[in-house]
């Protein structure tokens, strides 16, 4: 039973297994646009130590770099999607300024979905506004969208706030983006788990079994 328990610990907390679980976790994360993305000197030092110990000295290096690559790719994809959304919204705003707001551009984001994005941006981007007021505005605009009576002013407000949402999202995933930072954090936690589990198994294995 003791040997089986040690094998289970080694399988669960081995670097390769932890890196694979971390990659799966990245796929389920949805970093918020107001997620703190500041990287300090301590974070940089921890990342460099991780690269040295886990990417150079230790194995499995391939699984480690696959984890970092996955985080970087996700950041890159989200930043690209945000840039495209900003370009679409700016095209819509240009149409409105020319008095042609009734004709949407191709691939424009759905207004009903964009209202939710605009509300999120206003909640944190306009702290002087009351939360109830923002919620009431979003509900009223969504109702006018469903009724087909949305005004040009409504469209402009939704596009402006939606553009702010995607601008924040683009900044969030700019290198080093939220996913890459999370990948480093998971790798560093994996190193701590590996060290702790190795100490437990080594200490217990050296203790003679009673009876």
C-alpha positions as CSV (number, residue, x, y, z in Angstrom):
1,X,0.0,0.0,0.0
2,X,2.9,2.3,0.8
3,X,4.6,1.7,-2.5
4,X,1.3,2.2,-4.3
5,X,0.7,5.5,-2.5
6,X,4.2,6.7,-3.5
7,X,3.6,5.7,-7.1
8,X,0.3,7.6,-7.1
9,X,2.0,10.7,-5.7
10,X,4.8,10.5,-8.4
11,X,2.3,10.1,-11.2
12,X,0.1,13.0,-10.0
13,X,2.8,15.4,-9.1
14,X,5.4,14.5,-11.7
15,X,6.4,17.6,-13.8
16,X,5.0,16.1,-17.1
17,X,1.6,15.3,-15.5
18,X,1.4,18.8,-13.8
19,X,2.2,20.6,-17.0
20,X,-0.5,18.6,-18.9
21,X,-3.1,19.5,-16.3
22,X,-2.0,23.1,-16.4
23,X,-2.5,23.2,-20.1
24,X,-6.0,21.9,-19.7
25,X,-6.7,24.5,-17.0
26,X,-5.6,27.3,-19.3
27,X,-8.3,26.2,-21.8
28,X,-11.0,26.8,-19.2
29,X,-9.8,30.2,-18.0
30,X,-11.5,33.4,-19.0
31,X,-9.4,36.3,-17.8
32,X,-11.5,39.4,-17.2
33,X,-10.7,42.7,-18.9
34,X,-10.1,44.3,-15.5
35,X,-7.8,41.5,-14.4
36,X,-4.6,42.9,-12.9
37,X,-1.9,42.4,-15.5
38,X,1.0,44.4,-14.0
39,X,4.3,42.4,-13.9
40,X,6.7,43.4,-11.2
41,X,10.4,42.7,-10.7
42,X,9.6,39.7,-8.4
43,X,7.4,38.2,-11.1
44,X,10.2,38.6,-13.6
45,X,12.8,37.0,-11.3
46,X,10.4,34.1,-10.6
47,X,9.8,33.6,-14.4
48,X,13.6,33.6,-15.1
49,X,14.2,31.1,-12.3
50,X,11.4,28.9,-13.8
51,X,13.0,29.1,-17.2
52,X,16.4,28.1,-15.9
53,X,15.3,25.3,-13.5
54,X,12.3,23.9,-15.4
55,X,13.3,24.8,-19.0
56,X,17.0,24.1,-18.9
57,X,18.1,22.0,-15.9
58,X,15.0,19.8,-15.4
59,X,12.9,17.5,-17.4
60,X,10.5,17.2,-19.1
61,X,11.4,20.4,-20.9
62,X,9.1,19.7,-23.9
63,X,6.0,19.6,-21.7
64,X,7.1,22.7,-19.9
65,X,7.6,24.7,-23.1
66,X,4.3,23.4,-24.5
67,X,2.6,24.9,-21.5
68,X,4.2,28.3,-22.0
69,X,3.6,28.1,-25.8
70,X,-0.1,27.3,-25.1
71,X,-0.4,30.4,-22.9
72,X,1.4,32.6,-25.5
73,X,-0.8,31.3,-28.3
74,X,-4.0,32.0,-26.4
75,X,-2.9,35.6,-25.6
76,X,-1.9,36.1,-29.2
77,X,-5.3,34.9,-30.5
78,X,-7.3,37.0,-28.0
79,X,-5.3,40.1,-28.8
80,X,-5.9,39.5,-32.5
81,X,-9.6,39.0,-32.0
82,X,-9.7,42.2,-29.9
83,X,-7.9,44.2,-32.7
84,X,-10.4,43.0,-35.3
85,X,-13.4,43.8,-33.0
86,X,-12.0,47.4,-32.5
87,X,-11.6,47.8,-36.3
88,X,-15.2,46.7,-36.9
89,X,-16.6,49.1,-34.2
90,X,-14.5,52.0,-35.6
91,X,-16.0,51.3,-39.0
92,X,-19.5,51.4,-37.5
93,X,-18.7,54.7,-35.8
94,X,-17.5,56.1,-39.1
95,X,-20.8,55.1,-40.7
96,X,-22.7,56.8,-37.9
97,X,-20.7,60.0,-38.3
98,X,-21.6,60.0,-42.0
99,X,-25.3,59.6,-41.2
100,X,-25.4,56.0,-42.4
101,X,-25.8,54.2,-39.1
102,X,-28.7,52.0,-40.3
103,X,-26.4,50.0,-42.6
104,X,-24.1,47.7,-40.6
105,X,-20.7,46.7,-41.9
106,X,-20.0,43.1,-42.7
107,X,-19.1,40.9,-39.7
108,X,-20.2,43.6,-37.2
109,X,-20.6,42.2,-33.7
110,X,-24.1,41.4,-32.7
111,X,-25.6,44.4,-30.9
112,X,-27.3,42.3,-28.3
113,X,-24.0,40.7,-27.4
114,X,-22.1,43.9,-27.6
115,X,-24.4,45.5,-25.1
116,X,-23.1,43.1,-22.4
117,X,-19.5,44.1,-23.4
118,X,-20.4,47.7,-23.2
119,X,-22.0,47.3,-19.8
120,X,-18.9,45.6,-18.4
121,X,-16.7,48.4,-19.7
122,X,-18.9,51.1,-18.2
123,X,-19.1,49.4,-14.8
124,X,-15.3,49.8,-14.3
125,X,-14.4,52.4,-16.9
126,X,-16.9,55.0,-15.6
127,X,-16.8,54.7,-11.8
128,X,-18.7,58.0,-11.5
129,X,-21.9,56.3,-12.9
130,X,-24.3,54.4,-10.7
131,X,-24.4,50.7,-11.2
132,X,-28.1,50.7,-11.2
133,X,-28.1,53.4,-13.9
134,X,-25.8,51.3,-16.1
135,X,-27.9,48.2,-15.7
136,X,-31.0,50.1,-16.5
137,X,-29.4,51.6,-19.6
138,X,-28.2,48.2,-20.8
139,X,-31.7,46.7,-20.3
140,X,-33.4,49.6,-22.1
141,X,-31.0,49.4,-25.1
142,X,-31.4,45.6,-25.3
143,X,-35.2,46.0,-25.3
144,X,-35.0,48.6,-28.1
145,X,-32.8,46.3,-30.1
146,X,-35.3,43.5,-29.8
147,X,-38.1,45.9,-30.8
148,X,-36.1,47.2,-33.7
149,X,-36.3,50.8,-32.4
150,X,-32.7,51.4,-31.4
151,X,-31.6,54.9,-32.1
152,X,-28.4,56.3,-33.6
153,X,-27.4,57.7,-30.1
154,X,-27.9,54.2,-28.6
155,X,-25.7,52.7,-31.3
156,X,-23.0,55.3,-30.8
157,X,-23.0,54.7,-27.0
158,X,-22.8,50.9,-27.4
159,X,-20.0,51.1,-30.0
160,X,-18.0,53.5,-27.9
161,X,-18.2,51.4,-24.7
162,X,-17.7,48.2,-26.7
163,X,-14.6,49.6,-28.2
164,X,-13.3,50.4,-24.7
165,X,-14.0,46.8,-23.7
166,X,-12.0,45.4,-26.6
167,X,-9.2,47.9,-26.1
168,X,-8.8,46.7,-22.5
169,X,-8.9,43.1,-23.7
170,X,-6.2,43.8,-26.1
171,X,-4.0,45.4,-23.4
172,X,-4.7,42.4,-21.1
173,X,-3.3,39.9,-23.7
174,X,-0.4,42.0,-24.8
175,X,3.0,40.3,-24.1
176,X,3.4,39.1,-21.5
177,X,-0.3,38.5,-21.5
178,X,-2.7,37.1,-18.9
179,X,-2.5,33.5,-20.2
180,X,1.3,33.4,-20.4
181,X,1.6,34.9,-16.9
182,X,-0.8,32.3,-15.6
183,X,1.2,29.5,-17.4
184,X,4.3,30.7,-15.6
185,X,2.5,30.8,-12.3
186,X,1.2,27.2,-12.8
187,X,4.7,26.0,-13.7
188,X,6.2,27.6,-10.6
189,X,3.5,26.1,-8.4
190,X,4.2,22.7,-10.0
191,X,7.9,23.1,-9.0
192,X,6.8,23.7,-5.4
193,X,4.5,20.7,-5.4
194,X,7.2,18.5,-6.9
195,X,9.7,19.6,-4.2
196,X,7.2,19.0,-1.4
197,X,6.1,15.6,-2.7
198,X,9.7,14.5,-3.3
199,X,10.5,15.4,0.3
200,X,7.5,13.5,1.7
201,X,8.2,10.4,-0.4
202,X,11.9,10.4,0.4
203,X,11.3,10.9,4.1
204,X,8.6,8.3,4.5
205,X,10.4,5.8,2.3
206,X,13.4,5.8,4.6
207,X,11.2,5.1,7.7
208,X,11.0,1.4,8.5
209,X,7.5,0.0,8.4
210,X,6.2,-0.9,11.9
211,X,5.1,-4.5,12.7
